[in-house]
Amino acid sequence: FFIRFLPGGTSTPHEHFGMEEFYVIEGTVIDHDGVAYKAGHFVSIGPGTKHFSHSPDGALIVAWLTDNNRVLEAGEKLSFGEPKGWSLATPHFKPAA
């Protein structure tokens, strides 16, 4: 499915029960730990990861989930460091102009 972040948009903090993978089509998505994913990045986030993302200037991503996510309770700790199953492929594709 496609997700469009409006400028300043933020996802709800959540935990992954399965894999989440996404490809950044345009813009930049920044994870809660400050890692920025730009157009052309493919990201794979493993089960058990707790996080949220935001986009200061807006972004468009296409995402795949292998299971549902769980919305975090207020005050619940996020994952830091290298999430379980983490991988990031450097840009191999150029978004269509």
Backbone as CSV, one residue per row, in Angstrom:
resi,resn,N_x,N_y,N_z,CA_x,CA_y,CA_z,C_x,C_y,C_z
1,PHE,0.829,-1.176,0.000,0.000,0.000,0.000,0.877,1.244,0.000
2,PHE,0.302,2.348,-0.457,1.018,3.611,-0.527,0.690,4.454,0.696
3,ILE,1.683,5.151,1.203,1.494,6.079,2.319,2.082,7.414,1.897
4,ARG,1.273,8.463,1.989,1.771,9.811,1.722,1.868,10.538,3.050
5,PHE,3.083,10.983,3.389,3.293,11.836,4.548,3.116,13.269,4.082
6,LEU,2.200,14.001,4.676,2.097,15.432,4.416,3.272,16.113,5.107
7,PRO,3.656,17.321,4.689,4.747,18.011,5.371,4.480,18.083,6.878
8,GLY,5.447,17.631,7.664,5.300,17.595,9.119,4.554,16.375,9.631
9,GLY,4.141,15.481,8.732,3.361,14.304,9.117,4.177,13.302,9.921
10,THR,3.495,12.627,10.856,4.119,11.635,11.732,3.238,10.406,11.810
11,SER,3.856,9.221,11.772,3.087,7.991,11.975,2.848,7.790,13.467
12,THR,1.836,7.007,13.802,1.551,6.653,15.187,2.635,5.686,15.671
13,PRO,3.183,5.886,16.883,4.153,4.913,17.393,3.527,3.519,17.425
14,HIS,4.278,2.518,16.937,3.726,1.170,16.805,4.820,0.117,16.912
15,GLU,4.375,-1.138,17.139,5.270,-2.293,17.192,4.920,-3.223,16.046
16,HIS,5.933,-3.811,15.448,5.724,-4.739,14.336,5.652,-6.173,14.836
17,PHE,4.568,-6.886,14.492,4.473,-8.317,14.785,5.153,-9.123,13.682
18,GLY,5.210,-8.569,12.493,5.887,-9.200,11.353,6.840,-8.197,10.735
19,MET,7.324,-8.510,9.546,8.237,-7.618,8.826,7.483,-6.411,8.268
20,GLU,8.157,-5.270,8.266,7.697,-4.105,7.510,8.814,-3.775,6.532
21,GLU,8.454,-3.605,5.284,9.410,-3.161,4.287,8.788,-1.991,3.544
22,PHE,9.610,-1.016,3.220,9.088,0.094,2.428,10.166,0.652,1.521
23,TYR,9.702,1.262,0.444,10.552,1.903,-0.546,10.140,3.360,-0.601
24,VAL,11.094,4.268,-0.461,10.803,5.701,-0.503,10.783,6.142,-1.964
25,ILE,9.609,6.542,-2.424,9.429,6.971,-3.812,9.860,8.423,-3.992
26,GLU,9.441,9.266,-3.051,9.839,10.681,-3.109,9.896,11.242,-1.702
27,GLY,10.731,12.252,-1.511,10.854,12.896,-0.212,11.793,12.145,0.718
28,THR,11.705,12.491,1.999,12.540,11.887,3.038,11.672,11.499,4.221
29,VAL,11.895,10.287,4.725,11.224,9.796,5.929,12.305,9.631,6.988
30,ILE,12.072,10.179,8.182,13.045,10.109,9.269,12.460,9.253,10.382
31,ASP,13.197,8.224,10.797,12.734,7.364,11.877,12.971,8.061,13.213
32,HIS,12.341,7.548,14.288,12.410,8.188,15.599,13.843,8.335,16.109
33,ASP,14.768,7.490,15.634,16.155,7.556,16.096,17.017,8.491,15.246
34,GLY,16.382,9.207,14.304,17.093,10.197,13.504,17.641,9.699,12.183
35,VAL,17.488,8.399,11.890,17.969,7.865,10.612,17.037,8.335,9.499
36,ALA,17.608,8.952,8.461,16.819,9.496,7.350,16.882,8.562,6.152
37,TYR,15.720,8.279,5.576,15.599,7.454,4.376,15.095,8.348,3.257
38,LYS,15.872,8.427,2.181,15.547,9.324,1.074,15.047,8.545,-0.126
39,ALA,14.527,9.278,-1.117,14.030,8.651,-2.345,15.069,7.677,-2.882
40,GLY,14.619,6.455,-3.172,15.505,5.415,-3.663,15.933,4.413,-2.611
41,HIS,15.703,4.702,-1.327,16.070,3.764,-0.267,15.003,2.691,-0.106
42,PHE,15.449,1.458,0.101,14.575,0.337,0.460,14.926,-0.049,1.885
43,VAL,13.912,-0.150,2.755,14.128,-0.401,4.176,13.367,-1.648,4.591
44,SER,14.001,-2.484,5.400,13.383,-3.688,5.940,13.517,-3.639,7.454
45,ILE,12.380,-3.697,8.174,12.359,-3.587,9.630,11.764,-4.869,10.193
46,GLY,12.486,-5.504,11.115,12.106,-6.814,11.621,11.018,-6.805,12.682
47,PRO,10.426,-7.984,12.924,9.409,-8.147,13.963,9.958,-7.728,15.327
48,GLY,9.090,-7.164,16.156,9.469,-6.743,17.494,9.982,-5.325,17.577
49,THR,10.178,-4.657,16.441,10.672,-3.284,16.434,9.549,-2.328,16.825
50,LYS,9.863,-1.386,17.716,8.912,-0.350,18.141,9.462,0.986,17.662
51,HIS,8.670,1.708,16.865,9.180,2.963,16.315,8.038,3.825,15.782
52,PHE,8.410,5.007,15.299,7.523,5.862,14.510,8.400,6.618,13.529
53,SER,7.786,7.194,12.516,8.515,7.947,11.493,7.832,9.285,11.264
54,HIS,8.587,10.234,10.725,8.000,11.519,10.351,8.693,12.040,9.094
55,SER,8.067,13.043,8.490,8.625,13.640,7.282,8.431,15.149,7.338
56,PRO,9.510,15.902,7.550,9.385,17.353,7.651,8.805,18.007,6.400
57,ASP,9.193,17.505,5.218,8.779,18.137,3.964,7.795,17.314,3.151
58,GLY,7.346,16.177,3.695,6.430,15.297,2.975,7.179,14.200,2.241
59,ALA,6.501,13.069,2.037,7.123,11.926,1.356,6.038,10.991,0.850
60,LEU,6.422,10.146,-0.099,5.552,9.088,-0.600,6.338,7.793,-0.528
61,ILE,5.750,6.781,0.149,6.389,5.470,0.236,5.391,4.398,-0.182
62,VAL,5.923,3.254,-0.582,5.098,2.066,-0.782,5.589,1.072,0.265
63,ALA,4.642,0.468,1.011,4.999,-0.388,2.145,4.356,-1.760,2.027
64,TRP,5.061,-2.745,2.593,4.551,-4.117,2.671,4.663,-4.574,4.112
65,LEU,3.597,-5.189,4.641,3.597,-5.742,5.996,3.291,-7.227,5.913
66,THR,3.983,-8.042,6.729,3.682,-9.472,6.756,2.721,-9.827,7.875
67,ASP,2.397,-8.874,8.748,1.459,-9.087,9.850,0.984,-7.720,10.316
68,ASN,0.049,-7.707,11.251,-0.471,-6.451,11.779,0.551,-5.761,12.671
69,ASN,0.334,-4.481,12.909,1.106,-3.706,13.867,0.260,-3.485,15.103
70,ARG,0.903,-3.110,16.198,0.213,-2.767,17.433,0.571,-1.333,17.782
71,VAL,-0.462,-0.510,18.055,-0.236,0.866,18.485,0.318,0.821,19.904
72,LEU,1.375,1.600,20.170,2.005,1.606,21.489,1.180,2.395,22.489
73,GLU,1.260,1.977,23.755,0.626,2.697,24.855,1.458,3.938,25.172
74,ALA,0.818,4.952,25.752,1.530,6.171,26.136,2.672,5.817,27.084
75,GLY,3.865,6.335,26.814,5.023,6.116,27.667,5.790,4.836,27.391
76,GLU,5.300,3.992,26.475,5.995,2.742,26.161,7.292,3.046,25.412
77,LYS,8.360,2.352,25.774,9.675,2.628,25.192,9.756,2.177,23.742
78,LEU,10.499,2.956,22.953,10.754,2.648,21.549,12.041,1.843,21.431
79,SER,12.240,1.201,20.283,13.485,0.479,20.007,14.569,1.483,19.637
80,PHE,15.779,1.256,20.129,16.915,2.094,19.754,18.044,1.202,19.293
81,GLY,18.983,1.784,18.593,20.067,0.988,18.048,19.593,0.248,16.823
82,GLU,20.163,-0.905,16.608,19.857,-1.676,15.408,18.649,-2.571,15.653
83,PRO,17.492,-2.298,15.012,16.305,-3.118,15.218,16.537,-4.561,14.783
84,LYS,15.719,-5.455,15.311,15.788,-6.869,14.940,15.556,-7.006,13.445
85,GLY,16.390,-7.784,12.789,16.203,-8.030,11.368,16.492,-6.834,10.475
86,TRP,17.213,-5.865,10.980,17.438,-4.606,10.275,18.251,-4.792,9.006
87,SER,17.829,-4.150,7.957,18.685,-4.036,6.778,18.269,-2.817,5.985
88,LEU,19.214,-2.204,5.351,18.938,-1.049,4.492,19.787,-1.196,3.250
89,ALA,19.119,-1.286,2.134,19.839,-1.337,0.863,20.057,0.089,0.393
90,THR,21.265,0.402,-0.001,21.521,1.732,-0.542,20.747,1.894,-1.845
91,PRO,20.515,3.107,-2.274,19.672,3.323,-3.453,20.203,2.604,-4.697
92,HIS,19.370,1.787,-5.273,19.682,1.118,-6.532,18.730,1.572,-7.632
93,PHE,17.682,2.248,-7.253,16.653,2.650,-8.203,16.505,4.157,-8.154
94,LYS,16.171,4.731,-9.247,15.879,6.160,-9.302,14.377,6.318,-9.493
95,PRO,13.708,7.109,-8.623,12.280,7.347,-8.819,12.021,8.004,-10.174
96,ALA,10.875,7.719,-10.726,10.493,8.324,-12.008,10.421,9.833,-11.853
97,ALA,10.892,10.553,-12.840,10.885,12.026,-12.793,9.498,12.555,-13.079
